[in-house]
Amino acid sequence: MRVAETAVLGSDPANGGAYLAGMATAQDKAVDLKSRGYHMILGATDVPLFKKAVVDDVKSFKLGSS
């Protein structure tokens, strides 16, 4: 996992490289992810909001394609 993380962080998003996102956990805190260069960090309170948005999008897609 560290090899992949290092490769992504070494790429330049401005030149087609990837952004790195992750979820903070008790073992890997948000401040640690930020210090390693993560571009987007989800916290525990963000996950239910993200899940609801995804579920709503899937429902909308299914209703729109029938």
Secondary structure, 3 states (H helix, E strand, C coil): CHHHHHHHHHCCHHHCCCCCEEECCCCCCHHHHHHHCCCEEECCCHHHHHHHHHHHHHHHHHHHCC
